[in-house]
Structures are given as structure tokens and as C-alpha cells.
Amino acid sequence: MSENMYDCIIVGGGPAGLGAALYTSRDRQKTLVLEKFYPGGQINNTDRIENYPGYKNIGGPELIEKMLEQAKSFGTEFKNNAEVKSIVRRDDGQIEVAASKQTFIGKVVILTPGSSYRPLGVPGEDEFRKAGTGVSYCGTCDAPFFKDKVVICVGGGNTAVEDTLHVAKYAKKVYMVHRRQEFRATQVLVEELMDYVNKPGSNIELKLDAVVTSIEGEGKVEKAVLKNVKTDKSETIACEGVFIFVGMIPNTGFLKGFVDLTEHGFIQCDTAYLRTKVPGVFVAGDCRIGAAMQLVTAVADGVNAAMWMKHYLRDSKWWNEPLSDVLSPAGW
């Protein structure tokens, strides 16, 4: 096998990519991880993780370093600052990946470029994104850190409603800010939210037809300024945290024309086997349709892709086989 020839090329070194790399390398598949910056992705910006099995509390960079060293111990090769520019499947079934002025060839490619939180783009947001200062993009991850505090939640989609209801289990008071009167979330979630808001003693207060224009404080979030989009009147709310739930941006721009993407840029796939429309190209993590957007599920996706990849390497015709239970323990 030539220097630039691999059994598996993983595009992206976040949790999904590291999970995949551990399993492919441990299975003695020659594996290369191409990472645009440095392994870890968004988790590197997370100060405290309490919902990853096996760790009561661990910092994001520390967890990533452990995962990175574990993958390296089984022979995974890493190339950092290696932004992938294009991917092409050749007529012979091999897949060419162009990155950092080099072209690498793989029998299988696992796409794990991840996604980024969509920002509000208001003053103070970047300043308080640092761990422990008050801006968060994940209620499931960070709600317990705001126990008995006053917080603002921004957004009106499914994630915004679900995560606001979750945050309300911990916070003393939640102001939910949405730029319209109507929510974009599904009707059943809207009904659940309104039932909660209207019950006696509810700790959620709706701020509709409103947007956050700035987040302010000295060293940590202390208040946020809201503006009513119909009256232009401003209002300042004292708070200790701002949760921003306005969507995710998948890092998939470089894949246009290669795999099928949704209108929002998420990769279309068979969500059981994680197969894309291109034979030999799997997808894992937050960049795919149906992803749960959690650290542990991203890692699990990477592991699943690594496991299913073996079936493709044994028989390429497997790619077009329908879903079946014959590959599971129940079919033994």
C-alpha cells in the first residue's frame, strides 16, 4: 500500500471522527484522519462535561486528548490543518480526497466534519462564550450549571422549545425570547410549552416579537438587552445566562455535488447503516440528518460507521442491500 493509500480516510477530527478512528485502527485498518484545524471540534470549547459515560466531570480538551492518544496508540495517522477541498470517487471504486496540496486515496471515507452553532451575532456573545461566563448553545449539556439562576433562552424551533423546557427544570426563572408570535416548532411541542407557561407558578415567561440586541456584564453575563421588533422599544433583563437555540450550521459546504445535502446542508444518509448515496462513503455525527447533536451519540455514530464499513470492504454489493437484521446478533 503506497504512502498516500489508506483503508479508511476520516474527514474531521471531532468526537465522531475519533470514535471511528479508534475502531478502524484497532481493527488493523490503515486509517488517516484529516482535520481542518486541531482534533476536538466544538468540544474543545467546553469546560465541563457531565453527560459522557464514565466521567462524572471532565473538561472537553482533556477528554479529547484522551481520545486522541487512544486512537494514536492503535496507529491512527493524523494530519492537522488539512482542510479538505474536494472528494471524488474514481471508476475503480477508490476515493480521492484532496487536502493541503496533497491527494490521499482511500477504500472507504467516513465524513465527520461536524457542525457549528448558529450565532446571534450580537455584542457580548463572543465575549461570554468562554466556559463559565454565561452564554451556552446546548440546554441538554449546560442546564444543570444554571440551577436556581435567571436565564434567557432564544429561539422558536423544536430544539429551542425542547431545550427551554429542559432548562426550566433547573433555572429559577426563564425568559423565552422569540422574534415572532408563532413558533416554528411542531404543534405538539408548542402545546407542551404553552401548557407549561400557563400553569400556576410557571417559571417560564414568553417575550414574543422580540430579539436580543446585546449581552452585557463584567467578566460574566449580568444582563441582556431586548428590542421589540414591532415597537422598537428596548428592555433590559437582569440574568446570569443566555441560551441561544437558533440552529446549527453543518460544516458541509465542500461536499456540495458529491453527496446529497438537505436544504440546510445536512448530509442525507441511511440512518441505520450511515451510508450516503456514494458507495464507500459513510457519514457520522452532527453533520448528518437525524443526528441527536450530543457528544456521546457523535462518538457512537463514528463507531457504527467503522463497524458497517467492514461489510462494504468484504463485499461492495452490500452497499445497495436493504436494511436487515441478519447483521445483528439476533441473526447469528
C-alpha positions as CSV (number, residue, x, y, z in Angstrom):
1,M,0.0,0.0,0.0
2,S,1.5,3.3,-1.1
3,E,2.2,6.2,1.4
4,N,-1.0,8.0,0.5
5,M,-3.2,4.9,0.2
6,Y,-5.5,4.1,3.1
7,D,-8.1,1.6,4.1
8,C,-10.1,4.4,5.7
9,I,-9.9,8.2,5.4
10,I,-11.9,10.1,8.1
11,V,-12.7,13.7,7.3
12,G,-12.9,15.6,10.5
13,G,-11.3,15.0,13.9
14,G,-14.1,15.7,16.3
15,P,-15.8,13.1,18.6
16,A,-17.4,11.2,15.7
17,G,-14.1,11.0,13.8
18,L,-12.1,10.0,16.9
19,G,-14.7,7.3,17.7
20,A,-14.4,5.9,14.1
21,A,-10.6,6.1,14.1
22,L,-10.3,4.1,17.3
23,Y,-12.4,1.2,15.9
24,T,-10.9,1.2,12.4
25,S,-7.3,1.4,13.6
26,R,-7.9,-1.2,16.3
27,D,-9.3,-3.4,13.5
28,R,-5.9,-3.0,11.8
29,Q,-7.3,-0.9,9.0
30,K,-4.8,1.8,7.9
31,T,-6.5,5.0,8.9
32,L,-5.9,8.6,8.3
33,V,-7.8,11.5,10.0
34,L,-7.8,14.8,8.1
35,E,-8.6,17.7,10.4
36,K,-9.2,21.3,9.3
37,F,-7.7,22.7,12.5
38,Y,-6.9,20.5,15.5
39,P,-8.9,17.5,16.7
40,G,-11.8,18.0,19.0
41,G,-14.1,20.5,17.3
42,Q,-16.6,22.3,19.5
43,I,-15.9,20.0,22.5
44,N,-12.5,21.8,22.9
45,N,-14.6,24.9,23.9
46,T,-16.5,23.0,26.6
47,D,-15.2,23.5,30.1
48,R,-17.3,20.9,31.9
49,I,-18.9,17.7,30.6
50,E,-21.1,15.8,32.9
51,N,-23.1,13.6,30.5
52,Y,-20.4,11.4,29.0
53,P,-20.5,7.9,30.4
54,G,-17.6,7.1,32.7
55,Y,-16.8,10.6,33.7
56,K,-18.6,12.5,36.4
57,N,-17.0,15.7,35.4
58,I,-14.3,16.2,32.7
59,G,-13.1,19.2,30.6
60,G,-13.6,19.0,26.9
61,P,-9.9,19.4,25.9
62,E,-8.9,16.8,28.5
63,L,-11.4,14.2,27.1
64,I,-10.4,14.9,23.5
65,E,-6.7,14.5,24.5
66,K,-7.5,11.1,26.0
67,M,-9.5,10.0,22.9
68,L,-6.7,11.3,20.6
69,E,-3.9,9.4,22.4
70,Q,-6.0,6.3,22.4
71,A,-6.6,6.4,18.7
72,K,-2.9,7.1,18.1
73,S,-1.9,4.2,20.2
74,F,-3.5,1.9,17.7
75,G,-1.8,3.5,14.7
76,T,-4.2,6.2,13.5
77,E,-2.4,8.9,11.5
78,F,-3.5,12.5,11.9
79,K,-2.9,15.4,9.6
80,N,-3.9,18.7,11.2
81,N,-4.5,22.0,9.4
82,A,-5.5,19.8,6.5
83,E,-8.7,21.3,5.0
84,V,-10.4,19.0,2.6
85,K,-11.1,20.8,-0.7
86,S,-12.7,18.0,-2.8
87,I,-13.6,14.3,-2.8
88,V,-14.0,12.2,-5.9
89,R,-14.9,8.5,-6.3
90,R,-12.9,7.0,-9.1
91,D,-14.2,4.4,-11.7
92,D,-12.2,1.7,-9.9
93,G,-14.1,2.4,-6.6
94,Q,-11.2,4.1,-4.8
95,I,-12.0,7.5,-3.3
96,E,-9.6,10.5,-3.8
97,V,-9.5,13.1,-1.1
98,A,-7.7,16.4,-1.9
99,A,-6.4,18.3,1.2
100,S,-3.4,20.5,2.0
101,K,-2.0,20.3,-1.6
102,Q,-1.9,16.5,-1.3
103,T,-4.2,13.8,-2.6
104,F,-5.0,10.8,-0.4
105,I,-6.7,7.7,-1.6
106,G,-9.0,5.5,0.5
107,K,-11.1,2.4,0.1
108,V,-13.6,4.0,2.4
109,V,-14.3,7.6,3.5
110,I,-16.1,8.5,6.7
111,L,-17.4,12.0,6.7
112,T,-17.3,13.6,10.2
113,P,-17.0,17.4,9.6
114,G,-19.4,18.2,12.4
115,S,-21.5,21.4,12.6
116,S,-21.3,24.8,14.2
117,Y,-23.8,26.6,16.4
118,R,-25.6,29.4,14.6
119,P,-24.7,32.6,16.4
120,L,-27.0,35.6,17.1
121,G,-24.2,37.9,16.1
122,V,-24.8,40.5,18.9
123,P,-22.3,42.4,21.0
124,G,-21.2,40.3,24.0
125,E,-22.0,36.9,22.5
126,D,-18.4,36.0,21.7
127,E,-17.0,37.5,24.9
128,F,-19.2,35.3,27.1
129,R,-18.9,32.1,25.1
130,K,-15.9,31.2,27.3
131,A,-16.8,28.5,29.8
132,G,-18.5,29.6,32.9
133,T,-19.2,33.2,31.7
134,G,-22.8,32.7,30.7
135,V,-23.5,32.0,27.0
136,S,-24.5,28.5,26.0
137,Y,-25.8,26.8,22.9
138,C,-26.9,23.5,24.5
139,G,-29.5,23.2,27.1
140,T,-29.1,19.4,27.5
141,C,-25.4,20.0,28.1
142,D,-25.4,23.0,30.4
143,A,-28.7,23.5,32.1
144,P,-27.5,22.0,35.4
145,F,-24.9,24.7,35.7
146,F,-27.6,27.3,35.9
147,K,-29.5,25.8,38.8
148,D,-31.6,28.4,40.6
149,K,-30.5,31.2,38.3
150,V,-32.3,33.6,35.9
151,V,-31.6,32.9,32.3
152,I,-32.8,33.9,28.8
153,C,-33.5,31.3,26.1
154,V,-33.6,32.5,22.5
155,G,-35.3,30.7,19.6
156,G,-38.6,29.3,18.4
157,G,-37.9,25.9,16.7
158,N,-38.1,22.4,18.0
159,T,-34.7,22.5,19.8
160,A,-35.5,25.9,21.3
161,V,-38.7,24.6,22.8
162,E,-37.4,21.3,24.0
163,D,-34.2,22.8,25.5
164,T,-36.1,25.7,27.1
165,L,-38.4,23.2,28.9
166,H,-35.3,21.3,30.0
167,V,-33.5,24.5,31.2
168,A,-36.7,25.4,33.2
169,K,-36.2,22.2,35.3
170,Y,-33.1,23.8,36.8
171,A,-33.4,27.6,36.4
172,K,-35.3,29.8,38.9
173,K,-36.7,31.9,36.0
174,V,-36.6,31.6,32.2
175,Y,-37.4,34.3,29.7
176,M,-38.0,32.8,26.3
177,V,-37.3,35.3,23.6
178,H,-38.7,34.7,20.0
179,R,-38.9,37.2,17.2
180,R,-42.4,36.2,16.2
181,Q,-45.7,35.5,17.8
182,E,-45.8,32.0,16.2
183,F,-43.3,29.3,17.0
184,R,-41.7,27.2,14.2
185,A,-41.7,24.1,16.4
186,T,-44.1,21.3,15.8
187,Q,-47.6,21.8,17.2
188,V,-47.3,19.1,19.9
189,L,-44.2,20.8,21.3
190,V,-45.8,24.2,21.2
191,E,-48.8,22.9,23.1
192,E,-46.5,21.4,25.7
193,L,-44.7,24.7,26.0
194,M,-47.9,26.7,26.4
195,D,-49.3,24.2,28.9
196,Y,-46.2,24.8,31.0
197,V,-46.2,28.6,30.6
198,N,-49.9,28.8,31.6
199,K,-49.7,26.6,34.6
200,P,-49.8,28.3,38.0
201,G,-46.4,29.2,39.3
202,S,-44.7,28.6,35.9
203,N,-41.1,29.8,35.8
204,I,-41.1,30.5,32.0
205,E,-42.2,33.9,30.7
206,L,-42.5,34.5,27.0
207,K,-41.0,37.5,25.3
208,L,-42.5,37.4,21.8
209,D,-41.9,39.8,18.9
210,A,-38.5,40.4,20.5
211,V,-34.9,40.0,19.7
212,V,-31.7,40.1,21.9
213,T,-29.6,43.1,20.8
214,S,-26.7,42.8,23.3
215,I,-25.4,40.6,26.1
216,E,-23.7,42.6,28.8
217,G,-21.7,42.2,32.1
218,E,-18.3,42.4,33.8
219,G,-16.5,39.1,33.3
220,K,-19.8,37.2,33.2
221,V,-23.3,37.7,31.9
222,E,-25.3,40.1,34.1
223,K,-28.0,41.3,31.7
224,A,-29.3,41.3,28.2
225,V,-31.0,44.0,26.1
226,L,-34.1,43.1,24.2
227,K,-35.8,45.0,21.4
228,N,-39.5,44.6,20.4
229,V,-39.4,44.3,16.6
230,K,-42.9,45.9,16.2
231,T,-42.5,48.9,18.6
232,D,-38.7,49.3,18.6
233,K,-38.8,49.7,22.4
234,S,-35.9,48.2,24.3
235,E,-35.9,46.4,27.6
236,T,-33.1,45.3,29.8
237,I,-33.4,42.0,31.7
238,A,-31.1,41.1,34.5
239,C,-29.9,37.5,34.1
240,E,-27.0,35.2,34.7
241,G,-27.1,33.2,31.4
242,V,-28.2,33.3,27.8
243,F,-29.0,30.1,25.9
244,I,-29.0,30.5,22.2
245,F,-31.1,28.0,20.2
246,V,-31.3,29.4,16.7
247,G,-30.0,26.4,14.8
248,M,-26.9,24.6,13.6
249,I,-24.7,25.1,10.6
250,P,-23.3,21.8,9.2
251,N,-19.7,22.1,8.0
252,T,-20.5,20.6,4.6
253,G,-20.1,23.3,2.1
254,F,-17.2,21.5,0.4
255,L,-19.4,18.4,-0.2
256,K,-21.9,20.1,-2.5
257,G,-22.3,18.0,-5.6
258,F,-20.6,15.0,-4.1
259,V,-23.2,13.7,-1.6
260,D,-26.9,14.7,-1.2
261,L,-27.5,17.5,1.2
262,T,-30.7,18.9,2.7
263,E,-31.7,22.5,2.1
264,H,-30.0,23.3,5.4
265,G,-26.8,21.5,4.4
266,F,-27.1,18.3,6.5
267,I,-25.9,15.1,4.8
268,Q,-28.6,12.7,3.5
269,C,-28.0,9.1,4.6
270,D,-29.4,5.8,5.5
271,T,-29.6,6.5,9.3
272,A,-29.2,2.8,10.2
273,Y,-26.0,1.9,8.3
274,L,-24.9,5.6,7.8
275,R,-24.5,5.1,4.1
276,T,-24.6,8.1,1.8
277,K,-25.5,7.9,-1.9
278,V,-21.9,7.4,-2.8
279,P,-20.7,3.8,-2.4
280,G,-17.9,3.6,0.2
281,V,-18.7,7.0,1.8
282,F,-20.2,6.9,5.2
283,V,-21.3,9.8,7.5
284,A,-21.2,10.2,11.2
285,G,-22.0,12.8,13.8
286,D,-23.7,16.2,13.9
287,C,-23.4,16.8,10.1
288,R,-26.0,14.1,9.2
289,I,-29.7,14.1,9.1
290,G,-31.3,12.8,12.3
291,A,-28.4,13.5,14.5
292,A,-29.0,13.9,18.2
293,M,-26.3,16.6,18.4
294,Q,-24.7,15.1,21.5
295,L,-21.1,14.2,22.3
296,V,-21.9,10.6,23.1
297,T,-24.1,10.0,20.1
298,A,-21.5,11.5,17.8
299,V,-18.9,9.0,19.1
300,A,-21.4,6.2,18.7
301,D,-22.0,7.3,15.1
302,G,-18.3,7.0,14.4
303,V,-18.2,3.6,15.9
304,N,-21.2,2.4,13.9
305,A,-19.7,3.7,10.6
306,A,-16.5,1.9,11.4
307,M,-18.4,-1.4,12.1
308,W,-20.5,-1.1,8.9
309,M,-17.5,-0.3,6.8
310,K,-16.2,-3.9,7.2
311,H,-19.3,-5.2,5.4
312,Y,-18.6,-3.0,2.5
313,L,-14.9,-4.0,2.3
314,R,-15.9,-7.6,2.3
315,D,-18.5,-7.2,-0.5
316,S,-19.1,-3.8,-2.2
317,K,-22.6,-5.1,-3.3
318,W,-23.7,-4.7,0.3
319,W,-24.0,-1.0,-0.3
320,N,-27.2,-1.5,-2.1
321,E,-28.7,-4.1,0.1
322,P,-31.9,-3.1,2.1
323,L,-31.9,-2.8,5.9
324,S,-31.9,-6.2,7.6
325,D,-31.4,-7.8,10.9
326,V,-29.1,-10.5,9.6
327,L,-26.0,-8.5,10.5
328,S,-27.1,-8.1,14.1
329,P,-26.5,-10.6,16.9
330,A,-30.1,-11.8,16.5
331,G,-29.3,-13.1,13.1
332,W,-26.4,-15.3,14.2
